[in-house]
Amino acid sequence: MKKILLALTAVAAMTGSASAADLASRPYVKAPMPAPVANWTGFYIFGGGGGGLSNADQSVVDTVSGTPLTITQRQGGSGWFGTVGAGYDWQFSGTWVAGVFADGQFGSIRATIQDPFNGITGNQKLETSWAAGVRLGWLAAPNVLTYVNGGYSGAHFGQTNFTDLAGVPVGAHLNSYNRNGWFIGGGVENSLNFFASPGWFMKTEYRSAFYSAKTQDELFDVSNVPVGNSIRANSWNQTISTSLVYRFNWTGPVVAKY
């Protein structure tokens, strides 16, 4: 019996040693890195372009008395523009993003200006504008932001040169002028995975800007003396733009490289 117990003990010891050796020989495997979490907090810059529509409710009034000479009619036009800007976002409550931004636009969005009382017409061009506002967004995915925005806006409208109905200049114009107003809009911003470095995004945005009405005197080109009629008009501009965005401290998901 003692011999059997000794034999069993020896076998158990040898088995334990072999198992320990097997465990020691297994290679060490490093735990996988946790997947990065998207973080939209930080500064960004952007630049792009798009197209727009311009509408204005216009009427002709007597320069001296202000008496209406025509009914109010809506005139319109279209054109293109470029834009550049910058902003800062804060991500909070997981999927919500709030931010502030400012941008400028430049281009040629034209609207028709008419004085049917004198039988003359011209184009009013929105040459430059700027906006400063806030936006609030919701993350549809870790790297896709949907948002609405709004704020204050200013615009510069260029000089309007009048022609007759045949297109011949009549020697009269409206001076250029500035107007202020407000805007509201919204869009979608998403990361671009095909760039070599992280931080590149693309956003597409719709915006409506409303500018207060202004009364302008029709002036003779040479003397700048009033013709006798004035045009009163407001301005409503709608734009759609696509911009390339760069976020300086983007820490969102990164595509693995092998």
Secondary structure, DSSP 8 states (H G I E B T S, - for coil): -HHHHHHHHHHHHHHHHHHHHHHHHS---------------EEEEEEEEEEEEEEEEEEEEETTT--B-S--EEEEEEEEEEEEEEEEEEEETTTEEEEEEEEEEEEEEEEEEEETTTTEEEEEEEEEEEEEEEEEEEEEETTEEEEEEEEEEEEEE--EEEEETTS-EEEEEE--EEEEEEEEEEEEEEE-TTSSSTTEEEEEEEEEEEEEEEEEEEEETTT--EEEEEEEEEEEEEEEEEEEEEETT--S------
